[in-house]
């Protein structure tokens, strides 16, 4: 791992403005979770976190672990884990106790990616509660050192982007309501300066867009500054307003119903910010790199391939596809217009212009006349009552010689996650269950979910834990489904790419790694291999011969 990181660092040094080099370096640092801390690793992670326009999520686990294990942070973590964390006004104003978390490294992590470390999450939860206590008691200093205020706004950004996944007690809920009422009253006073620190604390619990006086706040001069507070107002108020303004311009292909079984979110999720950057390649070149042993000699795609991303949610996959396939014209569809508006706004912010956004569920796409070189559906099939019907409908939208990239949940990998959909408030149910999992013994099998990225973002955690309404497949069932649809299995898309070597070590004769019966045997022996999901590529049978 160390040698690989060194190589990617050198490549980025050679072309410091090339985003694909920055992304490759950030991706290589995902393995740094297993490396010993040293000054070079701190510098590498901080440098990658500073890079604009890339996906910072691969840095999250390693950066979280490094911060949590630093000598200055360990005592704070131990205090929080012992449920004895305290914070007084003097410590906030002078910043001493929280100084290890007001560094540029810590603030970048909080702003850029979900914190993926349980102990660090416990600490941040305790800090948030201590700040709330001070705010409600009227003892939270308004004049803070810049580093401390930047940390407070970064913590609010972290809570917002993880969809307020941290637990909230009944006492806290009452305190938050009281704090919001007090702030609303103060914002109505004509000469009152908005209480920035108290507002930042409130933003750690709920979006400032929910304030009745949000327009007054947004228009105030303190919200117009190009500082941490101005960025917080943009994140929680201005961006939401921009998405609402974009809604009327989104095309509607069919009447949207919640056909996928997803609960329509009050706010779009997940709230991605960056997208993976690689050098654009032709669709055929991309496939050849993924599946070097597949017969692609007669495969033909347009120089400007038409790509459908069906069930795109908030559009991260659509943005990635628009950047990945050279010359691509992307149609991104989802039944939730708010999710599409989020994707439209984020793509525009990143300068991605080759995406069309349209409201439609998978079943609703059946009536459109357009056909596609490539169809991507990695979010929605698991939610359909009949995933086969969804795959059949998507297959009909392929151009001759087209390909599909699909994802499904594994029955074997998800065997321990069988909870039915929660009743009542979904967010509260997710928070309670996460708290229960935290409390389990380390050897408990349920603790395996802590290693999964989705555990630290509320909407993704809901999908991870509450599987009762999701459709799941075995590889034998997948093979039968593909046979019925007359689809040829090209292979799995595995990250990191080296994972395929584990399969080839067992089945060296299957060079293309395309035998699903072999894969079934492999998964039986390695039941957690597809813990995230099966992501695979298929094409209509006869495509290689027909061209």
C-alpha positions in Angstrom: 0.0 0.0 0.0 2.8 2.4 0.9 4.5 1.9 -2.5 1.2 2.4 -4.3 0.5 5.6 -2.5 4.0 6.9 -3.2 3.5 6.2 -7.0 0.1 8.0 -7.1 1.6 10.9 -5.1 4.4 11.2 -7.7 1.9 11.1 -10.6 -0.1 13.9 -9.0 3.0 15.9 -8.4 3.8 15.7 -12.1 0.4 17.1 -13.1 -0.9 19.0 -10.0 -3.9 20.5 -11.9 -5.1 17.2 -13.3 -8.2 16.2 -11.3 -7.9 12.5 -12.4 -4.4 12.4 -10.8 -5.8 14.0 -7.6 -8.7 11.4 -7.5 -6.3 8.5 -8.1 -4.2 9.7 -5.2 -7.3 10.1 -2.9 -8.5 6.6 -3.9 -5.1 5.1 -3.1 -5.3 6.6 0.4 -8.4 4.6 1.2 -5.9 1.8 2.1 -4.1 4.1 4.5 -6.5 2.9 7.2 -4.1 0.0 7.7 -0.9 2.1 7.8 0.9 3.4 10.9 0.4 7.2 11.5 3.3 9.4 10.4 3.9 13.0 9.3 3.8 12.0 5.6 0.4 10.3 6.0 -1.0 13.4 7.8 0.3 15.6 5.0 -1.0 13.3 2.2 -4.5 13.1 3.7 -4.7 16.8 4.3 -3.5 17.6 0.8 -6.1 15.3 -0.7 -8.9 16.8 1.5 -8.0 20.2 0.2 -8.3 19.2 -3.4 -11.4 20.8 -5.0 -13.7 19.0 -7.4 -13.0 15.4 -6.5 -14.8 12.7 -4.4 -13.4 12.9 -0.9 -15.3 9.9 0.5 -12.3 7.4 -0.1 -10.4 9.5 2.4 -12.9 9.4 5.2 -12.1 6.2 7.0 -8.4 6.7 7.0 -8.6 10.4 8.0 -11.2 9.6 10.8 -9.0 6.9 12.2 -5.9 9.1 12.1 -7.7 12.0 13.9 -9.2 9.7 16.5 -5.9 8.1 17.3 -3.9 11.3 17.6 -2.4 11.9 21.1 -4.4 15.1 21.6 -7.8 13.6 20.6 -7.5 10.3 22.5 -8.2 11.9 26.0 -11.4 13.6 24.6 -12.6 10.3 23.1 -12.0 8.5 26.3 -14.0 11.1 28.2 -16.9 10.9 25.8 -16.9 7.1 25.8 -17.1 7.2 29.6 -20.2 9.5 29.3 -18.3 12.1 31.2 -17.6 14.7 28.6 -18.1 18.3 29.8 -17.5 21.7 28.2 -17.8 25.1 29.8 -18.0 28.6 28.3 -14.4 29.4 29.1 -13.2 26.3 27.3 -15.3 27.2 24.3 -14.1 30.8 24.2 -10.5 30.0 24.8 -10.6 26.9 22.6 -8.1 25.0 24.7 -10.0 21.8 25.3 -11.2 21.5 21.7 -8.0 22.8 20.1 -7.2 19.3 18.6 -10.4 19.5 16.6 -10.0 23.1 15.4 -7.0 22.2 13.2 -7.3 22.6 9.4 -7.1 18.8 9.1 -10.1 18.2 11.4 -12.2 21.0 9.9 -11.5 19.8 6.3 -12.6 16.2 7.3 -15.9 17.5 8.9 -16.7 19.6 5.8 -15.6 17.2 3.1 -16.8 13.7 4.1 -18.8 11.7 6.6 -16.8 10.8 9.7 -16.5 7.0 9.6 -15.3 6.2 13.1 -17.6 5.2 15.9 -15.5 6.5 18.8 -15.0 9.9 17.0 -18.8 10.0 16.3 -19.4 9.5 20.0 -17.1 12.4 20.8 -18.7 14.7 18.3 -22.2 13.8 19.6 -21.0 14.7 23.1 -19.6 18.0 22.0 -22.8 18.9 20.2 -24.8 18.2 23.3 -22.5 20.3 25.5 -22.7 23.2 23.1 -26.5 22.9 23.1 -26.6 23.0 26.9 -24.5 26.2 26.8 -26.7 27.8 24.1 -30.0 27.1 25.9 -28.6 28.4 29.2 -27.5 31.6 27.5 -23.8 30.9 28.3 -22.5 30.2 24.8 -20.1 32.9 23.9 -21.0 34.8 20.7 -17.5 36.1 20.1 -15.3 33.1 19.4 -11.9 32.6 18.1 -12.0 32.1 14.3 -10.7 28.5 14.6 -13.4 27.6 17.1 -16.2 29.2 15.1 -14.9 27.4 12.0 -15.1 24.1 13.9 -18.6 24.9 15.1 -19.8 25.5 11.5 -17.9 22.5 10.2 -19.7 20.3 12.8 -23.0 21.7 11.6 -22.0 20.8 8.0 -21.1 17.3 9.1 -24.4 16.8 10.9 -26.3 18.1 7.9 -24.5 16.0 5.3 -24.9 12.8 7.4 -28.6 13.7 7.6 -28.6 14.2 11.4 -27.8 10.6 12.1 -26.4 11.3 15.7 -28.7 10.2 18.5 -31.0 12.8 20.1 -32.5 12.3 23.5 -36.0 13.6 24.5 -34.3 16.2 26.6 -32.2 17.4 23.7 -35.3 17.5 21.4 -37.0 19.8 23.9 -33.8 22.0 24.2 -33.6 22.3 20.4 -37.2 23.4 20.1 -36.6 26.0 22.8 -33.4 27.2 21.2 -35.2 27.6 17.8 -38.1 29.5 19.4 -35.6 31.9 21.0 -33.7 32.4 17.8 -36.9 33.0 15.8 -37.9 35.7 18.3 -34.5 37.4 18.1 -34.5 37.4 14.3 -37.8 39.3 14.4 -36.2 42.2 16.2 -35.3 44.9 13.7 -31.9 45.9 15.1 -30.9 42.4 16.4 -27.7 40.9 15.1 -28.3 37.2 14.3 -26.7 35.1 17.0 -24.2 33.2 14.8 -22.9 30.8 17.4 -26.4 29.8 18.6 -27.5 29.4 15.0 -24.5 27.1 14.2 -25.5 25.0 17.2 -29.1 24.8 16.0 -27.8 23.8 12.6 -26.1 20.8 14.2 -29.6 19.5 15.0 -31.9 20.7 12.1 -31.5 22.6 8.9 -31.7 26.4 9.1 -34.0 26.2 6.1 -36.7 25.2 8.6 -36.6 28.6 10.3 -39.7 30.7 9.7 -37.4 33.8 9.6 -34.8 32.2 7.2 -35.3 35.0 4.7 -34.4 37.6 7.3 -31.4 35.6 8.3 -30.2 35.1 4.7 -30.6 38.8 3.9 -28.5 39.9 6.9 -25.0 41.2 6.3 -23.5 38.5 8.5 -24.8 35.8 6.2 -23.3 37.5 3.1 -19.7 37.2 4.3 -17.4 34.8 2.6 -16.6 32.9 5.8 -17.7 29.7 7.6 -21.0 31.2 8.6 -21.8 32.4 5.0 -21.0 28.9 3.7 -23.3 27.4 6.4 -26.1 29.7 5.2 -25.5 28.6 1.6 -25.4 24.9 2.6 -28.6 24.9 4.6 -30.7 27.8 3.1 -29.6 29.0 -0.3 -28.9 25.6 -1.8 -32.4 24.4 -0.8 -33.9 27.5 -2.3 -32.0 26.9 -5.6 -33.3 23.3 -5.7 -36.9 24.5 -5.2 -36.5 27.0 -8.0 -35.2 24.3 -10.3 -38.2 22.0 -9.8 -40.5 23.5 -12.5 -37.9 23.0 -15.1 -37.6 19.3 -14.6 -39.3 17.3 -17.4 -41.9 14.7 -16.4 -42.1 11.5 -18.4 -44.9 9.9 -16.5 -47.1 10.3 -13.4 -44.7 9.5 -10.6 -45.7 7.0 -8.0 -43.5 5.6 -5.3 -43.3 2.4 -7.3 -39.9 1.6 -6.0 -41.1 1.3 -2.4 -38.8 4.1 -1.3 -40.3 6.5 1.2 -40.3 9.9 -0.5 -37.8 11.9 1.5 -38.6 15.2 3.1 -35.1 16.3 1.9 -33.1 14.8 -0.9 -30.5 12.2 0.1 -27.8 11.2 0.0 -26.2 14.6 0.0 -23.1 14.0 -2.1 -20.8 16.8 -2.8 -18.0 15.6 -5.0 -17.8 13.0 -7.8 -15.1 10.6 -8.7 -12.8 12.0 -11.4 -11.0 9.9 -13.9 -9.8 10.6 -17.4 -12.8 10.3 -19.8 -12.7 7.2 -22.0 -14.8 5.8 -24.8 -17.5 3.4 -23.5 -15.9 0.5 -25.4 -12.5 1.3 -23.9 -14.0 1.4 -20.5 -15.6 -2.1 -21.0 -12.4 -3.5 -22.4 -10.5 -2.3 -19.4 -13.1 -3.8 -17.0 -13.4 -7.1 -18.9 -10.2 -7.8 -20.9 -11.1 -11.4 -21.5 -14.6 -10.7 -22.9 -15.3 -10.9 -26.6 -16.0 -7.2 -27.4 -14.5 -7.3 -30.9 -17.9 -6.7 -32.6 -19.3 -4.3 -29.9 -20.2 -1.0 -31.4 -21.3 2.2 -29.7 -22.0 5.7 -30.9 -19.1 8.2 -30.5 -21.6 10.2 -28.4 -23.2 7.3 -26.5 -26.7 7.7 -25.1 -26.6 6.7 -21.4 -29.7 6.2 -19.2 -29.2 6.4 -15.4 -32.5 5.0 -14.1 -33.4 5.5 -10.5 -30.6 8.0 -10.1 -31.6 9.3 -6.7 -29.7 12.5 -6.1 -27.6 12.0 -9.2 -24.1 11.0 -8.0 -24.0 8.1 -10.5 -25.4 10.3 -13.3 -22.6 12.8 -12.7 -20.0 10.1 -12.6 -21.3 8.6 -15.9 -21.3 12.0 -17.5 -17.6 12.4 -16.7 -16.6 8.8 -17.2 -17.8 8.1 -20.8 -16.3 10.4 -23.4 -18.9 12.3 -25.4 -21.8 10.8 -23.3 -25.3 12.2 -23.4 -26.8 11.3 -20.1 -30.5 11.0 -19.2 -31.0 10.8 -15.4 -34.4 9.7 -14.1 -36.0 9.2 -10.7 -39.5 9.4 -9.3 -38.5 12.0 -6.7 -38.2 15.5 -8.2 -36.5 16.9 -5.2 -33.7 14.4 -5.6 -33.4 15.4 -9.3 -33.2 19.0 -8.3 -30.4 18.3 -5.9 -28.5 16.4 -8.7 -29.1 19.2 -11.2 -27.7 21.8 -8.8 -24.6 19.8 -7.8 -23.8 18.9 -11.4 -24.1 22.5 -12.4 -21.8 23.5 -9.6 -19.2 21.0 -10.8 -19.5 22.2 -14.4 -21.1 19.0 -15.7 -23.5 20.0 -18.5 -24.2 16.8 -20.5 -27.0 15.5 -18.2 -30.8 15.8 -18.8 -32.9 15.3 -15.7 -36.4 13.8 -15.9 -39.0 12.6 -13.4 -39.9 9.0 -14.0 -39.8 5.7 -12.2 -38.4 2.6 -13.9 -41.8 1.3 -14.9 -42.8 4.8 -16.1 -39.9 4.6 -18.6 -41.7 2.0 -20.7 -43.5 4.5 -22.9 -40.5 6.5 -24.0 -39.2 6.2 -27.6 -35.5 6.8 -26.9 -33.0 4.0 -26.9 -29.6 3.8 -25.2 -26.1 2.5 -25.7 -25.7 2.0 -22.0 -28.2 1.8 -19.1 -27.0 2.2 -15.5 -29.4 1.1 -12.7 -27.5 0.7 -9.5 -29.9 2.2 -7.0 -33.5 1.2 -7.7 -34.0 -2.5 -8.7 -33.8 -3.7 -5.1 -36.9 -1.6 -4.3 -39.2 -3.0 -7.0 -41.7 -5.7 -6.0 -40.6 -7.5 -9.2 -37.0 -6.6 -10.1 -37.3 -8.9 -13.1 -40.0 -6.7 -14.5 -37.7 -3.7 -14.1 -34.8 -5.4 -15.8 -37.1 -6.5 -18.7 -38.3 -3.0 -19.1 -34.8 -1.6 -19.1 -33.6 -4.2 -21.6 -36.2 -3.1 -24.0 -34.7 0.4 -24.0 -31.3 -0.8 -25.2 -30.0 -0.1 -28.7 -28.8 -3.1 -30.6 -25.5 -4.0 -29.0 -26.2 -2.0 -25.9 -25.0 -2.9 -22.4 -26.4 -2.5 -18.9 -24.7 -1.9 -15.5 -27.0 -3.2 -12.7 -26.8 -3.7 -8.9 -28.7 -6.1 -6.7 -28.5 -7.0 -3.0 -27.0 -10.4 -2.1 -29.2 -12.8 -0.1 -26.1 -14.5 1.4 -24.2 -11.3 2.3 -27.3 -9.6 3.8 -28.4 -12.7 5.7 -27.9 -11.1 9.1 -29.7 -7.9 8.1 -33.4 -9.0 8.0 -35.2 -6.3 9.9 -38.6 -5.3 8.6 -39.3 -1.7 7.7 -39.6 0.5 10.8 -42.9 1.8 12.0 -43.2 5.4 13.0 -40.4 7.9 12.5 -37.7 6.3 10.3 -34.9 8.6 11.4 -35.5 7.8 15.1 -35.6 4.1 14.4 -32.3 4.2 12.6 -30.7 6.2 15.4 -31.9 3.8 18.1 -30.8 0.7 16.2 -27.3 2.2 15.6 -27.1 3.0 19.3 -28.0 -0.6 20.1 -25.3 -1.9 17.7 -22.7 0.4 19.3 -23.5 -1.3 22.6 -23.0 -4.9 21.4 -19.9 -6.9 22.2 -17.2 -6.6 19.6 -17.6 -10.2 18.6 -21.3 -9.8 17.8 -21.9 -10.5 14.1 -24.1 -7.5 13.8 -21.1 -5.3 14.4 -19.9 -6.1 10.9 -22.0 -3.3 9.6 -19.7 -0.8 11.2 -17.2 -1.5 8.5 -19.7 -0.4 5.8 -19.6 3.2 4.5 -23.3 3.5 4.5 -23.6 3.0 8.3 -22.6 6.7 8.9 -25.2 8.4 6.6 -28.9 8.2 7.7 -30.6 7.3 4.4 -27.9 4.8 3.5 -28.0 3.3 7.0 -31.7 2.9 6.7 -31.2 0.9 3.4 -28.4 -1.1 5.1 -30.3 -2.1 8.3 -34.0 -2.3 7.3 -33.9 -4.9 4.6 -37.4 -6.4 5.1 -38.8 -4.6 2.0 -35.8 -5.1 -0.2 -35.5 -7.8 -2.9 -32.4 -9.9 -2.6 -30.8 -12.5 -4.9 -28.6 -15.5 -4.8 -26.2 -15.9 -7.7 -28.1 -18.9 -8.9 -31.3 -16.9 -9.0 -29.5 -14.2 -10.8 -28.2 -16.6 -13.5 -31.8 -17.9 -13.9 -33.1 -14.4 -14.3 -30.5 -13.5 -16.9 -31.4 -16.7 -18.8 -35.0 -15.8 -18.8 -34.2 -12.3 -20.1 -31.7 -13.6 -22.7 -28.9 -11.6 -21.2 -25.3 -12.5 -21.2 -23.3 -11.9 -18.0 -20.1 -9.9 -18.7 -18.7 -9.8 -15.2 -18.8 -8.1 -11.8 -17.4 -4.6 -11.2 -15.3 -4.9 -8.1 -13.6 -2.2 -6.0 -10.7 -2.3 -5.5 -10.0 -4.1 -8.8 -7.6 -6.5 -7.1 -10.5 -8.3 -5.4 -11.0 -10.4 -8.6 -7.7 -12.1 -7.9 -9.2 -13.9 -5.0 -11.7 -15.5 -7.3 -9.1 -16.3 -10.0 -6.9 -18.1 -7.4 -9.7 -20.6 -6.8 -10.9 -20.8 -10.5 -7.8 -20.1 -12.6 -9.4 -21.7 -15.7 -12.2 -19.0 -15.7 -10.0 -16.2 -17.0 -13.0 -13.9 -17.7 -14.4 -14.6 -14.2 -17.9 -14.9 -15.9 -19.1 -18.3 -14.6 -21.9 -17.5 -12.1 -22.0 -21.1 -10.9 -18.4 -20.8 -9.9 -19.2 -17.4 -8.3 -22.0 -19.0 -6.3 -19.5 -21.5 -4.9 -17.0 -18.7 -4.2 -19.6 -16.6 -2.4 -20.8 -19.6 -0.3 -17.2 -19.9 1.0 -16.9 -16.1 1.3 -20.4 -14.9 2.4 -19.3 -11.3 3.1 -17.6 -10.7 -0.3 -20.6 -8.9 -1.8 -21.7 -7.2 1.4 -22.2 -3.9 -0.4 -24.1 -5.4 -3.4 -23.6 -7.2 -6.7 -22.7 -4.7 -9.3 -22.4 -6.3 -12.7 -22.6 -5.8 -16.5 -24.8 -7.6 -19.0 -25.7 -7.4 -22.7 -28.3 -9.1 -24.8 -27.1 -12.5 -26.0 -25.7 -12.6 -29.5 -24.4 -9.1 -29.2 -20.8 -10.2 -29.8 -21.8 -12.1 -32.9 -24.3 -9.6 -34.3 -22.3 -6.4 -33.6 
